[in-house]
Amino acid sequence: MSRSAFTLIEVLVSVAILAVVATGLFQISLNGKNNFEFLYEKAKFDRKSSIALMHNNPKYHHKEKEFYEFLRDGYDIKDDEIRQYLKKEKVSYSQEEYTTFSPLGEYDGDLTQNQNPLAQSVTLIFNKIVVSNKNQSTYAYKIEIK
């Protein structure tokens, strides 16, 4: 007598294969969701950092300020919820200046007729701007050449 039913082994193998495939699909979905959340938070945080970069002010150099203190002079922020949100973020600036760089030779500050007039000292100013909260931080460099 011939039956067209599945054996117990065939059913168990197919269930095992489906479980492995389902686990893989779940992991891919979870990774995609985590990546999306990470990129969304990073984009929000980078927008805040760009505000600090645009409003670079020498009076803030070598100081750490709350983001709200940093913005309150330029903006009228009346909403308490936004104010509390901005108080959780910190902005700090640091500045370093290098003047020993000379691209076309030595320069001692005095141009005589025998020296190359193009051999002048170049000043590089590095501004590092850091925006941070208790969970994350980001930074940007602004380089000036004088």
N, C-alpha and C positions, 0 to 999 in steps of 0.2 A: 504494500500500500504506500503511495507517494503523497506526502503532504507539502504544501507550499508555505509553511510557516517558518519564522526565524528561530534559530536555536538560542538558548540562553547566552551562550558565549558571544554570538553576533550582536545581540542586544546590549550586552555589557560593553563590548568594544565600541559600539556606536555611541553609547552614553558617555564613555570616557573621552572619545574624540570630541563630542559636543561640549563637554565640560572644559577641555583644554582650549577650544576655539572661543567659548564664551568668556573664559578667564582672560585670554589675550585681548579680546575686544573690549572688555571692561577696563583693562590696564591702559589700552590706547586711549579710550575715552577719558579716563582719569588724568592721564598725562596731558592730554589736550586741554582739559579744563584748568589744570594747574598752570600750564604755560600761559593760557589766556589771562588768568587772574594775575600772574606775575607781570606780564607785559602791560596790563591795564594799570596796575599800581605804579609800575616804573614810569609809564607815560605821564600819569598824574604828578608824580614826584619830579620828573624832569621839567614839566611846565612850571612848577614852583621855582625850580632852580634857574630857569631862564629869566624869571622876574628878578632874582637876585643878581644875575649877570648883567641884565640891562640897567639896573640901578646901582651900579658899582660907584661907591662914594668913598673918597679917601678918609673921611672921618670915621669909617667903620673898620679900617685896617687894624689888624691885630686885636680885634675885639670879637666877642661872641654875643649876638643879640637874638632875642626872640623875633620870629618873622613878623609878628604884629608890630613891635617897636620899629623894625626896619621899614615897614610900609606906612605907618600911621601919619608921618609927616607929608607924604605925597598923596594919600588917599583918605577920604572920609569914610571910615568903616563904622557903620551904625549897628549892624546886626550882631547881637551877642554870640550867636552860634558860630558865625564866621570868625569873630574875634577870639573865641576860645580855641577854635581849630588852629588859627594862626599862632597862638601862644604855645602850642605843642611843638612847633618847628623852631629850629635854631639856625641862624646864619652866621658864618664866621669868614673873615677875610684874612689872608696873609699876603704880604708883598715882599719880594726879594729883588734886589737890583744888582746887576753884574755889569761892570764897565771895563773889564780887562780884555774884552774881545775886540780884535782889530783885524778885519778881513784881508787887508792889503799890506800888512807890514807893521812895524813898530811905530808908535806915536807917543810922543812925550808931552803933548799939549802945546808945543810951540812950533808953528810951521815956519821953517826957513826956506830960502830959495833952493837949497839942495835936496829938500825932502819932497816926496811925492804928495801933492795936495789931496790925492784920493786916499792916502793912508791915514784915515782918521779913526778915532776910537768910536765904537758903537756901544750904546748902552741898551741892555736888554732888561726889561722890567716884567717879572712874572707875578701875576695876581692869581692866587688860588682862592676860589670861592667854594665853601662847603655848606650844604644845606642838609640838616640831619634832624631826625626825631629818634625816639627810643628804639625803633625797629630797623631803620635803614638810614643810609646817608649817600649822598652823591656829591661830586665835585666837578668843577670846570676850571680850566686855566684860561686866562686872558694874557696874551703876550704883547707887549708894546716894544717897539724899536725906536730909539731916539738917537 
